[in-house]
Amino acid sequence: MNAQAVYKVSRDEFGGNPSGGGQTRDEHAGGAPASIGLWIFMGVVTVLFALFLTAYAMRMDSPDWQRIALPWQVWLSTALLTAGSVAMQTAVRLARAGRMAGARRALRLGGLGAAAFVASQLWAWQALHAVHVGPASNPAGSFFYLLTAMHGLHMLGGLAGWAFASRFRGSGEGAVLRMVLCARYWHFLLAVWVVLLAALGWLTPEIVRYVCGTA
């Protein structure tokens, strides 16, 4: 063996990042589990809402079903959630381009849009209550409160994750990953909301009977 042989070990082997970008091996390796975990969670939530919507469709065929008019605040909610989703995607695009200051501003705007969405939903509940549509007034009203409340709870959970991501000041792959996961979850919640809104606003017993083949 050559006694003068020198073995050079990169700092990356110990989790360092000579480029100063703030990325560590642990952050990079943790990206895949975090992403997979979010996909699994969204799959579980999808099944949950599918079950709720199935119960909603089945209940519509009852004699005591009285359709309610959706308050205009739900359209404001839709616009706010859409704006938040767009802001989150903008944050991801800026972060991947290395423009972290702009990315963090967009991330904050996305969270503010989601918080405003929750507030607008509470406003919609108040509007329904003002016209005497409560959680126990009729089955349609009960399902409106149930479905929107469940969606709101998942939105609050997303805001907790957003608050954690907003506190991170790194500029490497860890920062980008946090923004990617936030954006993915916001897009998912927007898709769920659109489906819920379509069911609450346009699904009728006649459509349900036609789809089920009992018309």
Secondary structure as UniProt FT lines:
FT   TURN            3..4
FT   HELIX           11..14
FT   TURN            18..19
FT   HELIX           25..59
FT   TURN            60..61
FT   TURN            63..64
FT   HELIX           73..96
FT   TURN            97..98
FT   HELIX           100..130
FT   TURN            131..132
FT   TURN            135..137
FT   HELIX           139..167
FT   HELIX           173..202
FT   HELIX           205..212
//
